[in-house]
Amino acid sequence: MSCLLKRQASCECGEWVRGDLICKGAWASVFKAYPVKLVEGFPDIMAVKVAEVSEPKKLTPLINEGQMLSEFQDCPFVIKYYGHEWTSNSDKKPVCLNLLLEYAAGGTLGDRIGKAGLVESQVKDFTVSILKGLQFIHEKGYVHGDIKPDNILLVPQVTSGSSHSEDNFVPKIADFGGTKRYWKEDILVGTPRYSPPETFFRQIQGTQADIWALGCVVLEMLAPMLLPSEMKDIVRWVSNPIIPETLSDEAKDFLAKCLDKNASNRFTARMLLTHSFLRKPSN
């Protein structure tokens, strides 16, 4: 499948072809995408997120995601957005919407965590990057609404003479289909396993909902088998989140600042970035 990609600035990067399926989500399918001819400013491989016009419930989140991504492109911890275009049939009627995105060669944070988790030094590095992304999003006036390991993508950090390794991938926030203004009186629909108490009590969620979800992600990086997956267990855990005693005092305090049942008591992203858990040891 080839089509014309138009950037938001009405600059054409040329034709591209769709490659193998990367993953299929609730709203869209993601494929590899390759430009037929390289154009300055565009990589030699991208990801294309596709939703069909015939399914409005899936199309609307993708339209929203493109709008959100266009506002967040100044942040290096949000996945890059190269533009969008519509694929039309022979009658020139649109059949699907394509978002052209940065390709994450490292997969998702969920892939990286696996069953073994991550060492604490890497957890700290990844957490700082995710928090910087959240700080940017929140200070723009938005709530992401679905922070979880599968929505954090690992992109190679390009430095001179470096090669891809476990340590030179940058986590970037992705999947903005449910992102909303936090002052709207609306209920966000995220993933139950990472949802705060206010979700289960049908209360309005603000930026603090993302902080709870971040706490769950950090806990999963440190202790991957602890978070429950069954709904009845999730509801019980949300009422009394368990922070393992085996973690360092700094890690336990950091998680406590994220996983407070009272949303107004949770630290902001900016506050968490100064927490002792994330400080580099002095030489």
PyRosetta script that sets phi, psi and omega in degrees:
from pyrosetta import init, pose_from_sequence

init()
pose = pose_from_sequence("MSCLLKRQASCECGEWVRGDLICKGAWASVFKAYPVKLVEGFPDIMAVKVAEVSEPKKLTPLINEGQMLSEFQDCPFVIKYYGHEWTSNSDKKPVCLNLLLEYAAGGTLGDRIGKAGLVESQVKDFTVSILKGLQFIHEKGYVHGDIKPDNILLVPQVTSGSSHSEDNFVPKIADFGGTKRYWKEDILVGTPRYSPPETFFRQIQGTQADIWALGCVVLEMLAPMLLPSEMKDIVRWVSNPIIPETLSDEAKDFLAKCLDKNASNRFTARMLLTHSFLRKPSN")
pose.set_psi(1, 124.1)
pose.set_omega(1, 177.1)
pose.set_phi(2, -124.7)
pose.set_psi(2, 149.1)
pose.set_omega(2, -179.1)
pose.set_phi(3, -158.0)
pose.set_psi(3, 170.4)
pose.set_omega(3, -177.7)
pose.set_phi(4, -93.1)
pose.set_psi(4, 122.3)
pose.set_omega(4, 178.7)
pose.set_phi(5, -92.1)
pose.set_psi(5, 125.2)
pose.set_omega(5, 177.9)
pose.set_phi(6, -113.2)
pose.set_psi(6, 123.4)
pose.set_omega(6, 177.6)
pose.set_phi(7, -74.7)
pose.set_psi(7, 165.4)
pose.set_omega(7, -177.3)
pose.set_phi(8, -64.1)
pose.set_psi(8, -27.9)
pose.set_omega(8, 179.8)
pose.set_phi(9, -85.2)
pose.set_psi(9, 20.4)
pose.set_omega(9, -179.6)
pose.set_phi(10, 60.5)
pose.set_psi(10, 29.0)
pose.set_omega(10, 178.1)
pose.set_phi(11, -105.5)
pose.set_psi(11, 122.0)
pose.set_omega(11, -177.0)
pose.set_phi(12, -85.2)
pose.set_psi(12, 128.7)
pose.set_omega(12, 177.0)
pose.set_phi(13, -92.7)
pose.set_psi(13, -7.1)
pose.set_omega(13, 177.3)
pose.set_phi(14, 108.3)
pose.set_psi(14, -173.1)
pose.set_omega(14, -179.2)
pose.set_phi(15, -78.2)
pose.set_psi(15, 152.4)
pose.set_omega(15, 175.7)
pose.set_phi(16, -139.9)
pose.set_psi(16, 158.3)
pose.set_omega(16, 179.0)
pose.set_phi(17, -121.1)
pose.set_psi(17, 144.9)
pose.set_omega(17, -179.8)
pose.set_phi(18, -85.9)
pose.set_psi(18, 134.3)
pose.set_omega(18, -179.6)
pose.set_phi(19, -105.4)
pose.set_psi(19, -146.1)
pose.set_omega(19, -175.1)
pose.set_phi(20, -68.8)
pose.set_psi(20, 153.1)
pose.set_omega(20, 174.9)
pose.set_phi(21, -68.7)
pose.set_psi(21, 131.8)
pose.set_omega(21, 175.0)
pose.set_phi(22, -92.5)
pose.set_psi(22, -49.5)
pose.set_omega(22, 179.4)
pose.set_phi(23, -163.2)
pose.set_psi(23, 162.1)
pose.set_omega(23, 177.2)
pose.set_phi(24, -125.2)
pose.set_psi(24, 120.8)
pose.set_omega(24, -178.5)
pose.set_phi(25, -107.0)
pose.set_psi(25, -171.8)
pose.set_omega(25, -177.8)
pose.set_phi(26, -68.0)
pose.set_psi(26, -32.3)
pose.set_omega(26, -174.5)
pose.set_phi(27, -105.2)
pose.set_psi(27, -28.3)
pose.set_omega(27, -171.6)
pose.set_phi(28, -156.8)
pose.set_psi(28, 166.0)
pose.set_omega(28, 173.0)
pose.set_phi(29, -107.4)
pose.set_psi(29, 145.9)
pose.set_omega(29, -178.6)
pose.set_phi(30, -118.0)
pose.set_psi(30, 129.6)
pose.set_omega(30, -179.5)
pose.set_phi(31, -123.6)
pose.set_psi(31, 160.9)
pose.set_omega(31, 166.3)
pose.set_phi(32, -72.4)
pose.set_psi(32, 151.2)
pose.set_omega(32, 178.4)
pose.set_phi(33, -139.6)
pose.set_psi(33, 138.5)
pose.set_omega(33, -176.3)
pose.set_phi(34, -126.4)
pose.set_psi(34, 128.1)
pose.set_omega(34, 174.6)
pose.set_phi(35, -69.2)
pose.set_psi(35, 139.1)
pose.set_omega(35, 178.2)
pose.set_phi(36, -66.0)
pose.set_psi(36, -36.8)
pose.set_omega(36, 178.2)
pose.set_phi(37, -136.4)
pose.set_psi(37, 130.3)
pose.set_omega(37, -177.7)
pose.set_phi(38, -66.1)
pose.set_psi(38, 137.2)
pose.set_omega(38, 177.7)
pose.set_phi(39, -123.9)
pose.set_psi(39, 139.3)
pose.set_omega(39, -178.6)
pose.set_phi(40, -56.4)
pose.set_psi(40, 133.5)
pose.set_omega(40, -180.0)
pose.set_phi(41, 95.8)
pose.set_psi(41, -6.8)
pose.set_omega(41, 179.6)
pose.set_phi(42, -121.8)
pose.set_psi(42, 142.6)
pose.set_omega(42, -179.8)
pose.set_phi(43, -78.1)
pose.set_psi(43, 172.0)
pose.set_omega(43, -179.9)
pose.set_phi(44, -85.4)
pose.set_psi(44, -5.6)
pose.set_omega(44, 172.8)
pose.set_phi(45, -147.1)
pose.set_psi(45, 137.5)
pose.set_omega(45, 178.8)
pose.set_phi(46, -131.8)
pose.set_psi(46, 178.4)
pose.set_omega(46, 170.5)
pose.set_phi(47, -115.7)
pose.set_psi(47, 137.5)
pose.set_omega(47, 176.8)
pose.set_phi(48, -117.0)
pose.set_psi(48, 126.7)
pose.set_omega(48, 179.8)
pose.set_phi(49, -102.9)
pose.set_psi(49, 124.6)
pose.set_omega(49, -168.3)
pose.set_phi(50, -123.4)
pose.set_psi(50, 132.2)
pose.set_omega(50, 172.2)
pose.set_phi(51, -131.8)
pose.set_psi(51, 141.7)
pose.set_omega(51, -177.2)
pose.set_phi(52, -86.8)
pose.set_psi(52, 141.7)
pose.set_omega(52, 179.8)
pose.set_phi(53, -62.5)
pose.set_psi(53, -29.1)
pose.set_omega(53, -176.8)
pose.set_phi(54, -68.9)
pose.set_psi(54, -10.1)
pose.set_omega(54, 179.6)
pose.set_phi(55, -121.8)
pose.set_psi(55, 83.5)
pose.set_omega(55, -175.5)
pose.set_phi(56, -56.1)
pose.set_psi(56, -34.2)
pose.set_omega(56, -179.0)
pose.set_phi(57, -64.1)
pose.set_psi(57, -25.9)
pose.set_omega(57, 177.3)
pose.set_phi(58, -91.9)
pose.set_psi(58, -29.9)
pose.set_omega(58, -177.4)
pose.set_phi(59, -70.7)
pose.set_psi(59, -41.5)
pose.set_omega(59, -176.6)
pose.set_phi(60, -57.7)
pose.set_psi(60, -47.5)
pose.set_omega(60, 177.7)
pose.set_phi(61, -60.7)
pose.set_psi(61, -34.0)
pose.set_omega(61, -179.3)
pose.set_phi(62, -70.5)
pose.set_psi(62, -38.0)
pose.set_omega(62, 175.0)
pose.set_phi(63, -62.0)
pose.set_psi(63, -44.8)
pose.set_omega(63, 178.3)
pose.set_phi(64, -60.9)
pose.set_psi(64, -41.1)
pose.set_omega(64, -178.7)
pose.set_phi(65, -62.4)
pose.set_psi(65, -42.7)
pose.set_omega(65, 177.9)
pose.set_phi(66, -61.3)
pose.set_psi(66, -41.0)
pose.set_omega(66, 178.8)
pose.set_phi(67, -64.9)
pose.set_psi(67, -42.4)
pose.set_omega(67, 179.6)
pose.set_phi(68, -65.5)
pose.set_psi(68, -46.8)
pose.set_omega(68, -177.7)
pose.set_phi(69, -60.4)
pose.set_psi(69, -34.8)
pose.set_omega(69, 179.5)
pose.set_phi(70, -64.5)
pose.set_psi(70, -24.0)
pose.set_omega(70, 178.6)
pose.set_phi(71, -85.9)
pose.set_psi(71, -17.4)
pose.set_omega(71, -171.2)
pose.set_phi(72, -108.4)
pose.set_psi(72, 11.5)
pose.set_omega(72, -171.4)
pose.set_phi(73, -74.6)
pose.set_psi(73, -8.1)
pose.set_omega(73, 175.2)
pose.set_phi(74, -82.0)
pose.set_psi(74, -4.1)
pose.set_omega(74, -177.5)
pose.set_phi(75, -100.3)
pose.set_psi(75, 122.2)
pose.set_omega(75, -179.5)
pose.set_phi(76, -73.2)
pose.set_psi(76, -3.7)
pose.set_omega(76, -179.1)
pose.set_phi(77, -110.0)
pose.set_psi(77, 18.2)
pose.set_omega(77, 171.0)
pose.set_phi(78, -119.3)
pose.set_psi(78, 139.7)
pose.set_omega(78, -177.5)
pose.set_phi(79, -57.7)
pose.set_psi(79, 139.5)
pose.set_omega(79, -177.8)
pose.set_phi(80, -71.2)
pose.set_psi(80, 145.7)
pose.set_omega(80, -179.3)
pose.set_phi(81, -120.9)
pose.set_psi(81, 119.8)
pose.set_omega(81, -175.7)
pose.set_phi(82, -96.9)
pose.set_psi(82, -11.1)
pose.set_omega(82, 179.6)
pose.set_phi(83, 136.1)
pose.set_psi(83, -179.0)
pose.set_omega(83, -179.4)
pose.set_phi(84, -138.4)
pose.set_psi(84, 161.7)
pose.set_omega(84, 172.3)
pose.set_phi(85, -159.5)
pose.set_psi(85, 158.9)
pose.set_omega(85, 179.5)
pose.set_phi(86, -102.2)
pose.set_psi(86, 135.8)
pose.set_omega(86, 172.5)
pose.set_phi(87, -94.3)
pose.set_psi(87, 127.0)
pose.set_omega(87, -177.2)
pose.set_phi(88, -110.4)
pose.set_psi(88, 156.9)
pose.set_omega(88, 176.4)
pose.set_phi(89, -89.1)
pose.set_psi(89, -171.9)
pose.set_omega(89, -176.7)
pose.set_phi(90, -65.0)
pose.set_psi(90, -21.1)
pose.set_omega(90, 177.1)
pose.set_phi(91, -89.6)
pose.set_psi(91, 8.8)
pose.set_omega(91, -179.8)
pose.set_phi(92, 64.9)
pose.set_psi(92, 24.3)
pose.set_omega(92, 174.8)
pose.set_phi(93, -96.2)
pose.set_psi(93, 134.0)
pose.set_omega(93, -179.2)
pose.set_phi(94, -65.1)
pose.set_psi(94, 136.2)
pose.set_omega(94, 179.4)
pose.set_phi(95, -115.4)
pose.set_psi(95, -24.3)
pose.set_omega(95, 175.7)
pose.set_phi(96, -156.7)
pose.set_psi(96, 156.0)
pose.set_omega(96, 176.7)
pose.set_phi(97, -105.2)
pose.set_psi(97, 135.2)
pose.set_omega(97, 179.8)
pose.set_phi(98, -118.0)
pose.set_psi(98, 127.6)
pose.set_omega(98, 170.0)
pose.set_phi(99, -105.6)
pose.set_psi(99, 126.5)
pose.set_omega(99, 178.4)
pose.set_phi(100, -95.4)
pose.set_psi(100, 119.7)
pose.set_omega(100, -171.4)
pose.set_phi(101, -127.0)
pose.set_psi(101, 166.5)
pose.set_omega(101, 174.2)
pose.set_phi(102, -63.6)
pose.set_psi(102, 136.5)
pose.set_omega(102, 178.3)
pose.set_phi(103, -86.3)
pose.set_psi(103, 129.1)
pose.set_omega(103, -178.6)
pose.set_phi(104, -99.4)
pose.set_psi(104, 95.6)
pose.set_omega(104, -176.1)
pose.set_phi(105, -65.7)
pose.set_psi(105, -21.8)
pose.set_omega(105, -178.8)
pose.set_phi(106, -88.1)
pose.set_psi(106, 2.9)
pose.set_omega(106, -178.7)
pose.set_phi(107, 74.1)
pose.set_psi(107, -151.0)
pose.set_omega(107, -178.3)
pose.set_phi(108, -102.7)
pose.set_psi(108, 162.1)
pose.set_omega(108, 174.3)
pose.set_phi(109, -61.8)
pose.set_psi(109, -34.1)
pose.set_omega(109, 176.8)
pose.set_phi(110, -59.6)
pose.set_psi(110, -41.0)
pose.set_omega(110, 176.3)
pose.set_phi(111, -60.4)
pose.set_psi(111, -42.7)
pose.set_omega(111, -175.7)
pose.set_phi(112, -69.1)
pose.set_psi(112, -37.9)
pose.set_omega(112, -178.6)
pose.set_phi(113, -64.1)
pose.set_psi(113, -48.5)
pose.set_omega(113, -178.5)
pose.set_phi(114, 54.8)
pose.set_psi(114, -141.1)
pose.set_omega(114, 179.0)
pose.set_phi(115, -99.9)
pose.set_psi(115, -11.0)
pose.set_omega(115, -174.5)
pose.set_phi(116, -96.9)
pose.set_psi(116, -19.2)
pose.set_omega(116, -177.0)
pose.set_phi(117, 78.1)
pose.set_psi(117, -168.2)
pose.set_omega(117, -177.4)
pose.set_phi(118, -124.6)
pose.set_psi(118, 157.3)
pose.set_omega(118, 174.9)
pose.set_phi(119, -70.7)
pose.set_psi(119, 153.1)
pose.set_omega(119, -172.0)
pose.set_phi(120, -60.7)
pose.set_psi(120, -35.8)
pose.set_omega(120, -179.6)
pose.set_phi(121, -62.6)
pose.set_psi(121, -39.1)
pose.set_omega(121, 178.5)
pose.set_phi(122, -73.2)
pose.set_psi(122, -35.7)
pose.set_omega(122, 175.3)
pose.set_phi(123, -57.7)
pose.set_psi(123, -43.6)
pose.set_omega(123, -179.7)
pose.set_phi(124, -62.8)
pose.set_psi(124, -47.2)
pose.set_omega(124, -179.3)
pose.set_phi(125, -61.2)
pose.set_psi(125, -46.6)
pose.set_omega(125, -179.7)
pose.set_phi(126, -64.2)
pose.set_psi(126, -40.0)
pose.set_omega(126, -178.4)
pose.set_phi(127, -64.3)
pose.set_psi(127, -40.1)
pose.set_omega(127, 178.0)
pose.set_phi(128, -59.5)
pose.set_psi(128, -46.1)
pose.set_omega(128, -179.5)
pose.set_phi(129, -62.9)
pose.set_psi(129, -44.6)
pose.set_omega(129, -179.8)
pose.set_phi(130, -63.9)
pose.set_psi(130, -41.7)
pose.set_omega(130, 179.1)
pose.set_phi(131, -63.7)
pose.set_psi(131, -39.1)
pose.set_omega(131, 178.1)
pose.set_phi(132, -64.1)
pose.set_psi(132, -37.7)
pose.set_omega(132, 174.9)
pose.set_phi(133, -64.9)
pose.set_psi(133, -44.4)
pose.set_omega(133, 179.1)
pose.set_phi(134, -64.9)
pose.set_psi(134, -40.2)
pose.set_omega(134, 178.1)
pose.set_phi(135, -58.2)
pose.set_psi(135, -44.3)
pose.set_omega(135, 179.4)
pose.set_phi(136, -61.4)
pose.set_psi(136, -47.7)
pose.set_omega(136, -178.8)
pose.set_phi(137, -62.4)
pose.set_psi(137, -46.3)
pose.set_omega(137, -177.8)
pose.set_phi(138, -65.8)
pose.set_psi(138, -40.2)
pose.set_omega(138, -178.8)
pose.set_phi(139, -73.9)
pose.set_psi(139, -13.4)
pose.set_omega(139, 170.3)
pose.set_phi(140, -82.9)
pose.set_psi(140, -9.2)
pose.set_omega(140, 177.8)
pose.set_phi(141, 97.1)
pose.set_psi(141, 24.4)
pose.set_omega(141, -176.4)
pose.set_phi(142, -125.1)
pose.set_psi(142, 156.7)
pose.set_omega(142, 168.8)
pose.set_phi(143, -112.9)
pose.set_psi(143, 128.9)
pose.set_omega(143, 179.4)
pose.set_phi(144, -63.8)
pose.set_psi(144, -51.3)
pose.set_omega(144, 173.2)
pose.set_phi(145, 91.7)
pose.set_psi(145, -8.6)
pose.set_omega(145, 179.7)
pose.set_phi(146, -154.7)
pose.set_psi(146, 51.5)
pose.set_omega(146, 176.4)
pose.set_phi(147, -73.0)
pose.set_psi(147, 124.3)
pose.set_omega(147, 177.7)
pose.set_phi(148, -163.4)
pose.set_psi(148, 163.8)
pose.set_omega(148, -176.2)
pose.set_phi(149, -56.7)
pose.set_psi(149, -34.5)
pose.set_omega(149, -178.6)
pose.set_phi(150, -73.4)
pose.set_psi(150, -13.1)
pose.set_omega(150, 177.1)
pose.set_phi(151, -103.6)
pose.set_psi(151, 11.1)
pose.set_omega(151, 172.3)
pose.set_phi(152, -111.5)
pose.set_psi(152, 115.5)
pose.set_omega(152, -176.1)
pose.set_phi(153, -102.0)
pose.set_psi(153, 145.8)
pose.set_omega(153, -177.5)
pose.set_phi(154, -104.2)
pose.set_psi(154, 115.7)
pose.set_omega(154, -175.8)
pose.set_phi(155, -112.4)
pose.set_psi(155, 134.3)
pose.set_omega(155, 179.6)
pose.set_phi(156, -58.4)
pose.set_psi(156, 134.6)
pose.set_omega(156, 174.9)
pose.set_phi(157, -87.9)
pose.set_psi(157, 116.9)
pose.set_omega(157, -174.4)
pose.set_phi(158, -88.3)
pose.set_psi(158, 115.0)
pose.set_omega(158, 173.3)
pose.set_phi(159, -133.0)
pose.set_psi(159, 155.4)
pose.set_omega(159, -176.1)
pose.set_phi(160, -62.2)
pose.set_psi(160, 128.4)
pose.set_omega(160, 176.7)
pose.set_phi(161, 77.3)
pose.set_psi(161, 5.4)
pose.set_omega(161, -177.6)
pose.set_phi(162, -90.4)
pose.set_psi(162, 155.4)
pose.set_omega(162, 173.2)
pose.set_phi(163, -124.6)
pose.set_psi(163, 159.9)
pose.set_omega(163, -178.8)
pose.set_phi(164, -64.8)
pose.set_psi(164, 130.4)
pose.set_omega(164, 176.1)
pose.set_phi(165, -147.6)
pose.set_psi(165, -179.2)
pose.set_omega(165, 179.3)
pose.set_phi(166, -61.2)
pose.set_psi(166, -24.6)
pose.set_omega(166, -167.8)
pose.set_phi(167, -102.5)
pose.set_psi(167, -7.9)
pose.set_omega(167, -175.8)
pose.set_phi(168, -116.7)
pose.set_psi(168, 38.3)
pose.set_omega(168, 170.5)
pose.set_phi(169, -107.5)
pose.set_psi(169, 137.7)
pose.set_omega(169, 178.6)
pose.set_phi(170, -101.5)
pose.set_psi(170, 126.1)
pose.set_omega(170, 175.6)
pose.set_phi(171, -74.7)
pose.set_psi(171, 134.0)
pose.set_omega(171, 179.3)
pose.set_phi(172, -129.9)
pose.set_psi(172, 139.6)
pose.set_omega(172, -178.8)
pose.set_phi(173, -76.1)
pose.set_psi(173, 136.2)
pose.set_omega(173, -179.8)
pose.set_phi(174, -135.2)
pose.set_psi(174, -179.5)
pose.set_omega(174, 175.1)
pose.set_phi(175, 62.4)
pose.set_psi(175, 81.2)
pose.set_omega(175, -176.8)
pose.set_phi(176, -106.1)
pose.set_psi(176, 22.7)
pose.set_omega(176, -177.2)
pose.set_phi(177, -62.9)
pose.set_psi(177, -28.1)
pose.set_omega(177, -179.1)
pose.set_phi(178, -105.9)
pose.set_psi(178, 9.1)
pose.set_omega(178, -177.9)
pose.set_phi(179, -68.0)
pose.set_psi(179, 137.2)
pose.set_omega(179, -177.4)
pose.set_phi(180, -142.2)
pose.set_psi(180, 163.6)
pose.set_omega(180, 171.9)
pose.set_phi(181, -65.5)
pose.set_psi(181, 133.5)
pose.set_omega(181, -174.1)
pose.set_phi(182, -77.9)
pose.set_psi(182, -10.7)
pose.set_omega(182, 177.3)
pose.set_phi(183, -92.8)
pose.set_psi(183, 0.3)
pose.set_omega(183, 174.1)
pose.set_phi(184, -75.2)
pose.set_psi(184, 138.1)
pose.set_omega(184, 177.1)
pose.set_phi(185, -80.6)
pose.set_psi(185, 85.2)
pose.set_omega(185, -173.2)
pose.set_phi(186, -144.9)
pose.set_psi(186, 154.1)
pose.set_omega(186, 176.1)
pose.set_phi(187, -99.4)
pose.set_psi(187, 123.1)
pose.set_omega(187, 176.8)
pose.set_phi(188, -82.0)
pose.set_psi(188, 147.9)
pose.set_omega(188, 178.7)
pose.set_phi(189, -115.3)
pose.set_psi(189, 103.8)
pose.set_omega(189, 179.6)
pose.set_phi(190, -109.5)
pose.set_psi(190, -155.3)
pose.set_omega(190, 178.0)
pose.set_phi(191, -96.0)
pose.set_psi(191, 122.5)
pose.set_omega(191, -172.9)
pose.set_phi(192, -49.6)
pose.set_psi(192, -39.2)
pose.set_omega(192, -176.2)
pose.set_phi(193, -60.3)
pose.set_psi(193, -25.5)
pose.set_omega(193, -177.0)
pose.set_phi(194, -115.0)
pose.set_psi(194, 13.4)
pose.set_omega(194, -175.8)
pose.set_phi(195, -91.0)
pose.set_psi(195, 144.3)
pose.set_omega(195, -177.9)
pose.set_phi(196, -81.0)
pose.set_psi(196, 169.9)
pose.set_omega(196, 179.4)
pose.set_phi(197, -55.0)
pose.set_psi(197, -35.8)
pose.set_omega(197, -176.8)
pose.set_phi(198, -62.4)
pose.set_psi(198, -24.2)
pose.set_omega(198, 175.3)
pose.set_phi(199, -64.9)
pose.set_psi(199, -45.8)
pose.set_omega(199, -175.4)
pose.set_phi(200, -73.2)
pose.set_psi(200, -21.7)
pose.set_omega(200, 177.5)
pose.set_phi(201, -98.5)
pose.set_psi(201, 10.6)
pose.set_omega(201, 176.1)
pose.set_phi(202, 57.8)
pose.set_psi(202, 38.4)
pose.set_omega(202, 177.3)
pose.set_phi(203, -97.3)
pose.set_psi(203, 159.0)
pose.set_omega(203, 178.8)
pose.set_phi(204, -66.6)
pose.set_psi(204, 136.2)
pose.set_omega(204, -179.2)
pose.set_phi(205, -104.6)
pose.set_psi(205, 134.1)
pose.set_omega(205, 174.3)
pose.set_phi(206, -111.2)
pose.set_psi(206, -158.4)
pose.set_omega(206, -179.3)
pose.set_phi(207, -61.7)
pose.set_psi(207, -23.1)
pose.set_omega(207, 179.8)
pose.set_phi(208, -62.1)
pose.set_psi(208, -24.6)
pose.set_omega(208, 177.6)
pose.set_phi(209, -63.7)
pose.set_psi(209, -39.2)
pose.set_omega(209, 177.5)
pose.set_phi(210, -66.7)
pose.set_psi(210, -33.4)
pose.set_omega(210, 179.8)
pose.set_phi(211, -68.0)
pose.set_psi(211, -41.8)
pose.set_omega(211, 175.0)
pose.set_phi(212, -58.5)
pose.set_psi(212, -47.5)
pose.set_omega(212, -179.3)
pose.set_phi(213, -60.5)
pose.set_psi(213, -40.4)
pose.set_omega(213, 176.6)
pose.set_phi(214, -59.8)
pose.set_psi(214, -43.2)
pose.set_omega(214, 177.8)
pose.set_phi(215, -57.7)
pose.set_psi(215, -41.2)
pose.set_omega(215, 177.3)
pose.set_phi(216, -63.2)
pose.set_psi(216, -40.2)
pose.set_omega(216, 179.9)
pose.set_phi(217, -65.4)
pose.set_psi(217, -44.8)
pose.set_omega(217, 179.0)
pose.set_phi(218, -62.3)
pose.set_psi(218, -43.2)
pose.set_omega(218, 177.9)
pose.set_phi(219, -61.1)
pose.set_psi(219, -39.6)
pose.set_omega(219, 179.8)
pose.set_phi(220, -67.8)
pose.set_psi(220, -35.2)
pose.set_omega(220, 176.6)
pose.set_phi(221, -64.6)
pose.set_psi(221, -37.2)
pose.set_omega(221, -177.3)
pose.set_phi(222, -83.4)
pose.set_psi(222, -36.9)
pose.set_omega(222, -176.2)
pose.set_phi(223, -141.5)
pose.set_psi(223, 78.3)
pose.set_omega(223, -167.2)
pose.set_phi(224, -63.6)
pose.set_psi(224, -20.8)
pose.set_omega(224, -176.5)
pose.set_phi(225, -96.0)
pose.set_psi(225, 5.3)
pose.set_omega(225, -172.7)
pose.set_phi(226, -84.4)
pose.set_psi(226, -41.1)
pose.set_omega(226, -176.6)
pose.set_phi(227, -64.7)
pose.set_psi(227, 132.3)
pose.set_omega(227, 179.6)
pose.set_phi(228, -73.9)
pose.set_psi(228, 158.5)
pose.set_omega(228, 178.9)
pose.set_phi(229, -118.7)
pose.set_psi(229, -23.2)
pose.set_omega(229, 177.7)
pose.set_phi(230, -81.6)
pose.set_psi(230, 139.7)
pose.set_omega(230, -173.4)
pose.set_phi(231, -57.0)
pose.set_psi(231, -44.0)
pose.set_omega(231, -178.5)
pose.set_phi(232, -62.7)
pose.set_psi(232, -34.9)
pose.set_omega(232, 178.4)
pose.set_phi(233, -74.7)
pose.set_psi(233, -34.3)
pose.set_omega(233, 177.8)
pose.set_phi(234, -63.3)
pose.set_psi(234, -46.8)
pose.set_omega(234, -179.5)
pose.set_phi(235, -60.1)
pose.set_psi(235, -41.2)
pose.set_omega(235, 179.3)
pose.set_phi(236, -66.5)
pose.set_psi(236, -41.7)
pose.set_omega(236, -178.3)
pose.set_phi(237, -67.5)
pose.set_psi(237, -39.7)
pose.set_omega(237, 179.2)
pose.set_phi(238, -60.2)
pose.set_psi(238, -35.2)
pose.set_omega(238, 179.2)
pose.set_phi(239, -72.3)
pose.set_psi(239, -22.3)
pose.set_omega(239, -178.5)
pose.set_phi(240, -152.8)
pose.set_psi(240, 73.5)
pose.set_omega(240, -176.5)
pose.set_phi(241, -61.8)
pose.set_psi(241, 133.9)
pose.set_omega(241, -176.9)
pose.set_phi(242, -99.1)
pose.set_psi(242, 122.5)
pose.set_omega(242, 175.9)
pose.set_phi(243, -108.7)
pose.set_psi(243, 118.2)
pose.set_omega(243, -174.2)
pose.set_phi(244, -59.1)
pose.set_psi(244, 136.5)
pose.set_omega(244, 178.2)
pose.set_phi(245, -69.2)
pose.set_psi(245, -19.4)
pose.set_omega(245, -177.6)
pose.set_phi(246, -73.5)
pose.set_psi(246, -13.3)
pose.set_omega(246, 179.5)
pose.set_phi(247, -75.7)
pose.set_psi(247, 162.0)
pose.set_omega(247, 176.8)
pose.set_phi(248, -65.4)
pose.set_psi(248, 157.9)
pose.set_omega(248, 179.4)
pose.set_phi(249, -59.1)
pose.set_psi(249, -39.4)
pose.set_omega(249, -180.0)
pose.set_phi(250, -65.0)
pose.set_psi(250, -41.4)
pose.set_omega(250, 179.0)
pose.set_phi(251, -65.2)
pose.set_psi(251, -42.6)
pose.set_omega(251, 179.8)
pose.set_phi(252, -63.1)
pose.set_psi(252, -41.5)
pose.set_omega(252, 179.9)
pose.set_phi(253, -68.3)
pose.set_psi(253, -39.8)
pose.set_omega(253, 177.8)
pose.set_phi(254, -59.0)
pose.set_psi(254, -48.0)
pose.set_omega(254, -179.6)
pose.set_phi(255, -63.8)
pose.set_psi(255, -37.2)
pose.set_omega(255, 178.4)
pose.set_phi(256, -63.0)
pose.set_psi(256, -33.1)
pose.set_omega(256, 179.5)
pose.set_phi(257, -73.4)
pose.set_psi(257, -20.8)
pose.set_omega(257, 177.8)
pose.set_phi(258, -92.0)
pose.set_psi(258, -38.2)
pose.set_omega(258, -169.2)
pose.set_phi(259, -102.3)
pose.set_psi(259, 33.4)
pose.set_omega(259, 174.3)
pose.set_phi(260, -75.5)
pose.set_psi(260, 130.8)
pose.set_omega(260, -178.1)
pose.set_phi(261, -64.4)
pose.set_psi(261, -26.3)
pose.set_omega(261, 176.1)
pose.set_phi(262, -87.6)
pose.set_psi(262, 110.1)
pose.set_omega(262, -174.2)
pose.set_phi(263, -56.9)
pose.set_psi(263, -36.2)
pose.set_omega(263, -176.4)
pose.set_phi(264, -69.3)
pose.set_psi(264, -16.5)
pose.set_omega(264, 179.3)
pose.set_phi(265, -89.3)
pose.set_psi(265, -11.9)
pose.set_omega(265, -178.7)
pose.set_phi(266, -70.1)
pose.set_psi(266, 145.0)
pose.set_omega(266, 176.1)
pose.set_phi(267, -68.4)
pose.set_psi(267, 153.8)
pose.set_omega(267, 171.7)
pose.set_phi(268, -82.0)
pose.set_psi(268, 168.9)
pose.set_omega(268, 176.9)
pose.set_phi(269, -59.8)
pose.set_psi(269, -42.1)
pose.set_omega(269, 179.9)
pose.set_phi(270, -61.3)
pose.set_psi(270, -42.8)
pose.set_omega(270, 179.5)
pose.set_phi(271, -65.7)
pose.set_psi(271, -41.6)
pose.set_omega(271, -178.2)
pose.set_phi(272, -65.0)
pose.set_psi(272, -30.4)
pose.set_omega(272, -179.9)
pose.set_phi(273, -64.9)
pose.set_psi(273, -18.8)
pose.set_omega(273, 178.4)
pose.set_phi(274, -99.4)
pose.set_psi(274, 3.9)
pose.set_omega(274, -176.9)
pose.set_phi(275, -68.3)
pose.set_psi(275, 145.9)
pose.set_omega(275, -176.9)
pose.set_phi(276, -60.5)
pose.set_psi(276, -26.4)
pose.set_omega(276, 179.3)
pose.set_phi(277, -60.3)
pose.set_psi(277, -31.4)
pose.set_omega(277, -174.4)
pose.set_phi(278, -95.5)
pose.set_psi(278, -1.1)
pose.set_omega(278, -179.0)
pose.set_phi(279, -74.0)
pose.set_psi(279, 139.0)
pose.set_omega(279, 176.3)
pose.set_phi(280, -74.7)
pose.set_psi(280, 138.7)
pose.set_omega(280, 176.9)
pose.set_phi(281, -64.5)
pose.set_psi(281, 139.6)
pose.set_omega(281, 179.9)
pose.set_phi(282, -75.3)
pose.set_psi(282, 146.4)
pose.set_omega(282, -179.2)
pose.set_phi(283, -75.0)
pose.dump_pdb("model.pdb")
